[in-house]
Structures are given as C-alpha cells and as structure tokens.
C-alpha cells in the first residue's frame, strides 16, 4: 500500500486553520483495493500528518471525508473532463479512463 499526498491539489486557508488534503492511492489497476485504502484510517492519519507538516497546530479531521473519486492520467477528476464545447466526453474516450483514485480529507486545527 502506498498512499501519497498530492501537494498541488491540497488547499489551505491563509491563516492555516483549515484545509483539504488530497490523498492518492498508487494502485493503478486494483481500484477496489485503492478505494479501501483511501477509506482506511491510514489515509486519515496521512492527511493529519501532512497538515501538521504545513504548520497547522494540532490538526484534526474536519467533518466527513468524501468518497474516493477517479482521476485520469493527467490527474483530472473524471467528473471535470470536458471537450472544447464544455460537454462531457463519452466513457470510452482515452481522457475518461481512470488511472488512480483520490480522496479529499478536510482538516482543521484544534479550536480549544
């Protein structure tokens, strides 16, 4: 199992009090295992550790974690892939093929 933080996809507020950490599974062809990994405690712990490394004091999970979503080989969520006119591409299009799965983990610093 190799979970990694996708730093370019992470977002934090200017004061560093809240953010979203994007975690990706390296399981390219085993999507069912990738989804399980991303829903496991290890992915949450990775997100909390990453938030702490960014300077967030005593980070915690903030609310509910979304469901893992597929991204193509360019790292674009399949829900966001569009053609030039803004329409969704057909499922068989090369840009619509899942390459990895990701999950966005909301984090916040401890309030008290």
C-alpha beads as a LAMMPS data file, in Angstrom:
LAMMPS data file: protein, C-alpha beads

112 atoms
111 bonds

1 atom types
1 bond types

-500.0 500.0 xlo xhi
-500.0 500.0 ylo yhi
-500.0 500.0 zlo zhi

Masses

1 110.0

Atoms # bond

1 1 1 0.000 0.000 0.000
2 1 1 1.368 3.367 -0.958
3 1 1 -0.694 6.433 -0.268
4 1 1 0.725 9.788 -1.236
5 1 1 -0.243 13.394 -0.721
6 1 1 -0.876 15.318 -3.949
7 1 1 0.507 18.667 -2.839
8 1 1 -0.717 20.611 -5.887
9 1 1 -4.309 19.553 -5.129
10 1 1 -4.179 20.465 -1.405
11 1 1 -5.742 23.729 -0.298
12 1 1 -5.266 25.631 2.961
13 1 1 -6.649 28.908 4.258
14 1 1 -4.216 31.811 4.566
15 1 1 -4.104 31.524 8.348
16 1 1 -3.506 27.759 8.127
17 1 1 -6.527 26.995 10.279
18 1 1 -8.392 24.830 7.782
19 1 1 -7.656 22.948 4.628
20 1 1 -8.218 19.983 2.372
21 1 1 -5.528 17.356 1.895
22 1 1 -5.677 15.299 -1.302
23 1 1 -4.544 11.686 -0.876
24 1 1 -3.917 9.339 -3.808
25 1 1 -3.527 5.566 -3.922
26 1 1 -0.849 4.102 -6.178
27 1 1 -2.970 1.071 -7.085
28 1 1 -3.275 1.669 -10.825
29 1 1 -5.216 -1.420 -11.798
30 1 1 -6.683 -2.573 -8.476
31 1 1 -9.330 0.075 -7.998
32 1 1 -11.301 -1.867 -5.403
33 1 1 -8.216 -2.070 -3.174
34 1 1 -7.417 1.593 -3.833
35 1 1 -10.877 2.622 -2.643
36 1 1 -10.469 0.540 0.522
37 1 1 -7.056 2.109 1.196
38 1 1 -8.406 5.616 0.765
39 1 1 -11.252 4.952 3.188
40 1 1 -8.947 3.427 5.800
41 1 1 -7.559 5.099 8.910
42 1 1 -4.080 5.269 7.334
43 1 1 -5.228 7.842 4.768
44 1 1 -6.727 9.997 7.511
45 1 1 -3.551 9.768 9.547
46 1 1 -1.501 10.740 6.493
47 1 1 -3.700 13.798 5.969
48 1 1 -3.321 14.858 9.613
49 1 1 0.476 14.372 9.476
50 1 1 0.694 16.397 6.266
51 1 1 -1.381 19.224 7.747
52 1 1 0.943 19.271 10.763
53 1 1 3.963 19.416 8.465
54 1 1 2.410 22.505 6.837
55 1 1 2.325 24.217 10.217
56 1 1 -1.244 23.507 11.277
57 1 1 -1.329 23.278 15.062
58 1 1 -2.831 20.041 16.412
59 1 1 -4.732 19.166 13.183
60 1 1 -7.933 17.113 13.177
61 1 1 -10.316 15.724 10.598
62 1 1 -12.976 18.346 9.925
63 1 1 -16.345 16.733 9.241
64 1 1 -16.969 13.908 6.826
65 1 1 -14.485 12.641 4.302
66 1 1 -15.849 12.348 0.790
67 1 1 -15.926 9.169 -1.251
68 1 1 -12.810 8.308 -3.320
69 1 1 -13.019 9.552 -6.894
70 1 1 -11.208 8.516 -10.098
71 1 1 -8.714 10.726 -11.905
72 1 1 -7.287 10.264 -15.382
73 1 1 -3.596 10.052 -16.301
74 1 1 -3.329 13.863 -16.118
75 1 1 -4.738 13.902 -12.589
76 1 1 -8.068 15.439 -13.577
77 1 1 -11.212 14.147 -11.900
78 1 1 -13.334 12.301 -14.452
79 1 1 -16.309 14.446 -13.437
80 1 1 -14.418 17.526 -14.645
81 1 1 -13.199 16.214 -18.015
82 1 1 -14.918 18.082 -20.843
83 1 1 -14.446 18.686 -24.549
84 1 1 -13.840 22.103 -26.141
85 1 1 -17.536 22.959 -26.012
86 1 1 -17.862 22.027 -22.338
87 1 1 -19.703 18.749 -22.842
88 1 1 -18.815 15.501 -21.093
89 1 1 -16.744 13.068 -23.110
90 1 1 -18.021 9.553 -23.842
91 1 1 -16.895 6.863 -21.348
92 1 1 -14.668 5.150 -23.939
93 1 1 -12.632 8.315 -24.624
94 1 1 -8.959 7.997 -23.517
95 1 1 -9.289 11.027 -21.213
96 1 1 -12.164 9.306 -19.388
97 1 1 -10.113 6.264 -18.352
98 1 1 -9.366 6.138 -14.613
99 1 1 -5.660 5.973 -13.785
100 1 1 -5.773 6.419 -9.995
101 1 1 -8.209 7.134 -7.180
102 1 1 -8.046 10.082 -4.779
103 1 1 -9.870 11.307 -1.725
104 1 1 -10.075 14.820 -0.264
105 1 1 -9.691 14.940 3.503
106 1 1 -10.889 18.146 5.248
107 1 1 -8.668 19.159 8.167
108 1 1 -8.788 21.874 10.800
109 1 1 -6.700 22.916 13.757
110 1 1 -7.982 22.236 17.208
111 1 1 -10.276 25.042 18.316
112 1 1 -9.821 24.814 22.075

Bonds

1 1 1 2
2 1 2 3
3 1 3 4
4 1 4 5
5 1 5 6
6 1 6 7
7 1 7 8
8 1 8 9
9 1 9 10
10 1 10 11
11 1 11 12
12 1 12 13
13 1 13 14
14 1 14 15
15 1 15 16
16 1 16 17
17 1 17 18
18 1 18 19
19 1 19 20
20 1 20 21
21 1 21 22
22 1 22 23
23 1 23 24
24 1 24 25
25 1 25 26
26 1 26 27
27 1 27 28
28 1 28 29
29 1 29 30
30 1 30 31
31 1 31 32
32 1 32 33
33 1 33 34
34 1 34 35
35 1 35 36
36 1 36 37
37 1 37 38
38 1 38 39
39 1 39 40
40 1 40 41
41 1 41 42
42 1 42 43
43 1 43 44
44 1 44 45
45 1 45 46
46 1 46 47
47 1 47 48
48 1 48 49
49 1 49 50
50 1 50 51
51 1 51 52
52 1 52 53
53 1 53 54
54 1 54 55
55 1 55 56
56 1 56 57
57 1 57 58
58 1 58 59
59 1 59 60
60 1 60 61
61 1 61 62
62 1 62 63
63 1 63 64
64 1 64 65
65 1 65 66
66 1 66 67
67 1 67 68
68 1 68 69
69 1 69 70
70 1 70 71
71 1 71 72
72 1 72 73
73 1 73 74
74 1 74 75
75 1 75 76
76 1 76 77
77 1 77 78
78 1 78 79
79 1 79 80
80 1 80 81
81 1 81 82
82 1 82 83
83 1 83 84
84 1 84 85
85 1 85 86
86 1 86 87
87 1 87 88
88 1 88 89
89 1 89 90
90 1 90 91
91 1 91 92
92 1 92 93
93 1 93 94
94 1 94 95
95 1 95 96
96 1 96 97
97 1 97 98
98 1 98 99
99 1 99 100
100 1 100 101
101 1 101 102
102 1 102 103
103 1 103 104
104 1 104 105
105 1 105 106
106 1 106 107
107 1 107 108
108 1 108 109
109 1 109 110
110 1 110 111
111 1 111 112
